[in-house]
Amino acid sequence: MVKHIILWQLKDEFTEEKKQEIRAGIKKGLEGLMGQIPGLLDIKVQAEFLPSSNVDVMLDSTFESEEALKGYAVHPAHVAVADGAVRPYTKTRACIDYEV
């Protein structure tokens, strides 16, 4: 199995109210991919955090294999969420992928 973890910071230009809407949209969109993408075993988005945090959103997902992760990256459902709910609003992205 492969874990795929991403941390995002949202753009500074958004109000806190707008950031809450964006985080909710990211969570709904990405978690909604469960059952749509071959090899995706689990997907969770953490959009609530303590004030000590320095990122706004975390994606924690698990795939059957590295090949399944590669398929997820280009799957039309994932690309639609990434292009519509994530990329327009984020300023930084950190990612780690590892075998479990």
MDAnalysis code that builds the backbone (N, CA, C; Angstrom):
import MDAnalysis as mda
import numpy as np

u = mda.Universe.empty(300, n_residues=100, atom_resindex=np.repeat(np.arange(100), 3), trajectory=True)
u.add_TopologyAttr("name", ["N", "CA", "C"] * 100)
u.add_TopologyAttr("resid", np.arange(1, 101))
u.add_TopologyAttr("resname", ["MET", "VAL", "LYS", "HIS", "ILE", "ILE", "LEU", "TRP", "GLN", "LEU", "LYS", "ASP", "GLU", "PHE", "THR", "GLU", "GLU", "LYS", "LYS", "GLN", "GLU", "ILE", "ARG", "ALA", "GLY", "ILE", "LYS", "LYS", "GLY", "LEU", "GLU", "GLY", "LEU", "MET", "GLY", "GLN", "ILE", "PRO", "GLY", "LEU", "LEU", "ASP", "ILE", "LYS", "VAL", "GLN", "ALA", "GLU", "PHE", "LEU", "PRO", "SER", "SER", "ASN", "VAL", "ASP", "VAL", "MET", "LEU", "ASP", "SER", "THR", "PHE", "GLU", "SER", "GLU", "GLU", "ALA", "LEU", "LYS", "GLY", "TYR", "ALA", "VAL", "HIS", "PRO", "ALA", "HIS", "VAL", "ALA", "VAL", "ALA", "ASP", "GLY", "ALA", "VAL", "ARG", "PRO", "TYR", "THR", "LYS", "THR", "ARG", "ALA", "CYS", "ILE", "ASP", "TYR", "GLU", "VAL"])
u.atoms.positions = np.array([
    [0.843, -1.186, 0.000],
    [0.000, 0.000, 0.000],
    [0.886, 1.245, 0.000],
    [0.299, 2.335, -0.468],
    [1.009, 3.602, -0.548],
    [0.180, 4.690, 0.125],
    [0.837, 5.463, 0.986],
    [0.209, 6.647, 1.596],
    [0.581, 7.860, 0.760],
    [-0.372, 8.755, 0.617],
    [-0.199, 10.003, -0.142],
    [-0.725, 11.115, 0.768],
    [0.193, 11.906, 1.295],
    [-0.160, 12.979, 2.229],
    [0.181, 14.316, 1.578],
    [-0.759, 15.248, 1.612],
    [-0.515, 16.590, 1.080],
    [-0.926, 17.611, 2.139],
    [-0.128, 18.663, 2.243],
    [-0.428, 19.803, 3.098],
    [-0.498, 21.044, 2.219],
    [-1.545, 21.824, 2.379],
    [-1.708, 23.057, 1.603],
    [-1.835, 24.265, 2.515],
    [-1.348, 25.387, 2.025],
    [-1.653, 26.690, 2.602],
    [-2.534, 27.412, 1.598],
    [-3.571, 28.049, 2.097],
    [-4.443, 28.831, 1.225],
    [-3.825, 30.209, 0.983],
    [-4.227, 30.825, -0.107],
    [-3.723, 32.149, -0.454],
    [-4.125, 33.158, 0.617],
    [-3.238, 34.101, 0.875],
    [-3.452, 35.105, 1.918],
    [-4.588, 36.069, 1.608],
    [-4.932, 36.218, 0.346],
    [-5.905, 37.218, -0.057],
    [-7.334, 36.922, 0.418],
    [-7.584, 35.700, 0.867],
    [-8.941, 35.327, 1.263],
    [-9.218, 35.681, 2.718],
    [-10.463, 36.094, 2.981],
    [-10.884, 36.338, 4.362],
    [-10.983, 34.998, 5.086],
    [-11.043, 35.039, 6.393],
    [-11.172, 33.793, 7.153],
    [-12.489, 33.093, 6.811],
    [-13.542, 33.866, 6.607],
    [-14.838, 33.272, 6.217],
    [-14.720, 32.548, 4.876],
    [-14.055, 33.171, 3.916],
    [-13.869, 32.550, 2.597],
    [-12.978, 31.314, 2.720],
    [-11.960, 31.377, 3.562],
    [-11.083, 30.220, 3.759],
    [-11.867, 29.033, 4.327],
    [-12.805, 29.300, 5.211],
    [-13.632, 28.222, 5.748],
    [-14.443, 27.564, 4.631],
    [-15.003, 28.375, 3.738],
    [-15.754, 27.851, 2.593],
    [-14.846, 27.018, 1.688],
    [-13.643, 27.515, 1.439],
    [-12.692, 26.813, 0.569],
    [-12.304, 25.475, 1.191],
    [-11.979, 25.476, 2.477],
    [-11.609, 24.219, 3.150],
    [-12.749, 23.210, 3.072],
    [-13.972, 23.664, 3.279],
    [-15.130, 22.765, 3.195],
    [-15.281, 22.215, 1.778],
    [-15.038, 23.034, 0.781],
    [-15.132, 22.586, -0.609],
    [-14.060, 21.574, -0.969],
    [-12.850, 21.797, -0.463],
    [-11.761, 20.846, -0.695],
    [-12.112, 19.505, -0.053],
    [-12.585, 19.550, 1.181],
    [-12.938, 18.323, 1.905],
    [-14.044, 17.563, 1.164],
    [-15.099, 18.262, 0.810],
    [-16.225, 17.619, 0.120],
    [-15.780, 17.025, -1.216],
    [-15.020, 17.798, -1.967],
    [-14.600, 17.346, -3.284],
    [-13.679, 16.136, -3.238],
    [-12.645, 16.211, -2.409],
    [-11.685, 15.106, -2.362],
    [-12.274, 13.865, -1.698],
    [-12.978, 14.021, -0.593],
    [-13.567, 12.848, 0.050],
    [-14.651, 12.229, -0.823],
    [-15.248, 13.035, -1.682],
    [-16.250, 12.531, -2.613],
    [-15.688, 11.622, -3.700],
    [-14.361, 11.564, -3.808],
    [-13.733, 10.697, -4.806],
    [-13.732, 9.226, -4.396],
    [-13.996, 8.964, -3.110],
    [-14.001, 7.578, -2.636],
    [-15.016, 6.774, -3.435],
    [-14.577, 5.630, -3.940],
    [-15.445, 4.774, -4.731],
    [-15.433, 5.090, -6.219],
    [-14.799, 6.183, -6.610],
    [-14.766, 6.572, -8.024],
    [-13.453, 6.238, -8.715],
    [-12.396, 6.007, -7.935],
    [-11.063, 5.862, -8.513],
    [-10.494, 4.492, -8.159],
    [-10.143, 3.707, -9.164],
    [-9.583, 2.381, -8.897],
    [-8.329, 2.459, -8.020],
    [-8.276, 1.603, -7.017],
    [-7.096, 1.523, -6.168],
    [-7.060, 2.504, -5.029],
    [-8.032, 3.416, -4.943],
    [-8.111, 4.359, -3.819],
    [-8.800, 3.640, -2.667],
    [-8.061, 3.382, -1.598],
    [-8.587, 2.617, -0.467],
    [-9.197, 3.492, 0.612],
    [-8.637, 4.689, 0.815],
    [-9.123, 5.581, 1.866],
    [-8.696, 6.997, 1.525],
    [-9.558, 7.968, 1.862],
    [-9.225, 9.369, 1.626],
    [-9.916, 10.209, 2.691],
    [-9.120, 11.014, 3.365],
    [-9.636, 11.902, 4.411],
    [-8.985, 13.266, 4.260],
    [-9.763, 14.297, 4.501],
    [-9.251, 15.661, 4.472],
    [-9.469, 16.269, 5.845],
    [-8.404, 16.784, 6.427],
    [-8.470, 17.483, 7.705],
    [-8.487, 18.978, 7.407],
    [-9.608, 19.624, 7.707],
    [-9.769, 21.042, 7.392],
    [-9.970, 21.897, 8.640],
    [-9.993, 21.263, 9.785],
    [-10.077, 21.979, 11.062],
    [-8.752, 21.761, 11.776],
    [-8.232, 22.793, 12.416],
    [-6.894, 22.695, 12.983],
    [-6.739, 23.629, 14.171],
    [-5.723, 23.374, 14.961],
    [-5.398, 24.216, 16.105],
    [-4.643, 25.456, 15.646],
    [-4.692, 26.540, 16.422],
    [-3.995, 27.774, 16.041],
    [-2.484, 27.607, 15.879],
    [-1.909, 26.579, 16.457],
    [-0.467, 26.343, 16.326],
    [-0.080, 25.807, 14.946],
    [-1.057, 25.483, 14.115],
    [-0.787, 24.924, 12.782],
    [-0.281, 26.006, 11.831],
    [0.533, 25.586, 10.844],
    [0.983, 26.533, 9.827],
    [0.572, 26.112, 8.418],
    [-0.398, 25.208, 8.320],
    [-1.049, 24.865, 7.054],
    [-2.558, 24.899, 7.280],
    [-3.292, 24.936, 6.180],
    [-4.748, 25.077, 6.262],
    [-5.523, 23.791, 6.020],
    [-4.947, 22.876, 5.249],
    [-5.658, 21.661, 4.854],
    [-4.658, 20.519, 4.728],
    [-5.076, 19.322, 5.156],
    [-4.266, 18.125, 4.984],
    [-5.092, 17.046, 4.291],
    [-4.506, 16.435, 3.277],
    [-5.085, 15.267, 2.621],
    [-4.301, 14.049, 3.081],
    [-5.005, 13.029, 3.537],
    [-4.396, 11.759, 3.946],
    [-5.119, 10.674, 3.161],
    [-4.409, 10.076, 2.202],
    [-5.049, 9.064, 1.362],
    [-4.178, 7.816, 1.271],
    [-4.837, 6.702, 0.993],
    [-4.159, 5.413, 0.903],
    [-4.566, 4.737, -0.401],
    [-3.552, 4.185, -1.085],
    [-3.755, 3.526, -2.365],
    [-3.230, 2.108, -2.315],
    [-3.767, 1.250, -3.173],
    [-3.323, -0.141, -3.253],
    [-1.855, -0.242, -3.635],
    [-1.408, 0.681, -4.487],
    [-0.054, 0.581, -5.039],
    [0.383, 1.938, -5.576],
    [1.654, 2.019, -5.939],
    [2.171, 3.230, -6.569],
    [1.484, 3.461, -7.919],
    [1.184, 2.395, -8.611],
    [0.489, 2.507, -9.893],
    [-0.911, 3.107, -9.709],
    [-1.600, 2.701, -8.639],
    [-2.925, 3.260, -8.352],
    [-2.820, 4.755, -8.050],
    [-1.785, 5.170, -7.323],
    [-1.562, 6.591, -7.045],
    [-1.333, 7.360, -8.347],
    [-0.553, 6.795, -9.244],
    [-0.310, 7.440, -10.540],
    [-1.613, 7.571, -11.330],
    [-2.468, 6.554, -11.250],
    [-3.762, 6.615, -11.931],
    [-4.670, 7.682, -11.342],
    [-4.630, 7.818, -10.037],
    [-5.407, 8.847, -9.333],
    [-5.011, 10.238, -9.812],
    [-3.713, 10.460, -9.972],
    [-3.206, 11.778, -10.346],
    [-3.803, 12.279, -11.663],
    [-4.098, 11.365, -12.580],
    [-4.604, 11.766, -13.893],
    [-6.072, 11.405, -14.110],
    [-6.696, 10.813, -13.116],
    [-8.107, 10.419, -13.252],
    [-8.966, 11.680, -13.427],
    [-9.880, 11.684, -14.392],
    [-10.686, 12.886, -14.652],
    [-11.454, 13.412, -13.436],
    [-11.949, 12.543, -12.578],
    [-12.685, 13.002, -11.390],
    [-11.755, 13.740, -10.439],
    [-10.544, 13.223, -10.250],
    [-9.568, 13.890, -9.385],
    [-9.114, 15.212, -9.993],
    [-8.819, 15.209, -11.290],
    [-8.370, 16.427, -11.960],
    [-9.435, 17.519, -11.848],
    [-10.698, 17.147, -11.972],
    [-11.790, 18.131, -11.860],
    [-11.817, 18.759, -10.477],
    [-11.658, 17.958, -9.435],
    [-11.647, 18.497, -8.069],
    [-10.409, 19.367, -7.857],
    [-9.255, 18.863, -8.283],
    [-8.011, 19.614, -8.099],
    [-8.075, 20.967, -8.812],
    [-8.550, 20.959, -10.051],
    [-8.609, 22.195, -10.832],
    [-9.715, 23.137, -10.371],
    [-10.799, 22.585, -9.816],
    [-11.932, 23.416, -9.427],
    [-11.943, 23.855, -7.980],
    [-11.496, 22.976, -7.076],
    [-11.644, 23.261, -5.642],
    [-10.330, 23.477, -4.906],
    [-9.201, 23.097, -5.506],
    [-7.933, 23.162, -4.780],
    [-6.974, 24.184, -5.389],
    [-6.512, 23.944, -6.582],
    [-5.432, 24.760, -7.168],
    [-5.719, 26.258, -7.237],
    [-6.945, 26.675, -7.527],
    [-7.169, 28.128, -7.601],
    [-7.008, 28.847, -6.255],
    [-7.036, 28.115, -5.164],
    [-7.084, 28.730, -3.838],
    [-5.820, 28.525, -3.006],
    [-4.906, 27.692, -3.469],
    [-3.745, 27.357, -2.644],
    [-2.492, 28.070, -3.130],
    [-1.639, 28.429, -2.152],
    [-0.376, 29.086, -2.496],
    [0.814, 28.145, -2.327],
    [0.711, 27.171, -1.423],
    [1.802, 26.209, -1.248],
    [1.227, 24.803, -1.136],
    [2.062, 23.850, -1.542],
    [1.688, 22.436, -1.486],
    [2.928, 21.651, -1.112],
    [2.813, 20.814, -0.094],
    [3.883, 19.886, 0.274],
    [3.302, 18.490, 0.211],
    [4.081, 17.543, -0.288],
    [3.585, 16.186, -0.502],
    [4.628, 15.183, -0.042],
    [4.148, 14.084, 0.555],
    [5.003, 12.938, 0.829],
    [4.217, 11.680, 0.467],
    [4.871, 10.805, -0.270],
    [4.319, 9.502, -0.636],
    [5.245, 8.438, -0.088],
    [4.690, 7.390, 0.512],
    [5.537, 6.340, 1.057],
    [4.776, 5.032, 1.117],
    [5.520, 3.927, 1.119],
    [4.922, 2.602, 1.207],
    [4.663, 2.250, 2.657],
    [3.528, 1.564, 2.873],
    [3.194, 1.076, 4.226],
    [2.993, -0.425, 4.194],
])
